[in-house]
Amino acid sequence: MSASNEELNDKERIEEFAKQYMEKRELRGKSRRMKIMRIIETVGFDERKIETALQRATINKRIEHE
């Protein structure tokens, strides 16, 4: 198996995992799926880590310290 096939296989695996994750949490949208895929590339396939990273990435209001 060449490096390009392995890379393609990993991308397909990541995309499939992202789709399943989104279905489980009833999330929709291509941009959100792309964000989840980038998170998976960074933190791996641990759902708790993905959830935490996704919440941090989509926070509406930043905490301002005095």
Secondary structure, 3 states (H helix, E strand, C coil): CCHHHHHHHHHHHHHHHHHHHHHHCCCCCHHHHHHHHHHHHHHCCCHHHHHHHHHHHCCCCCCCCC
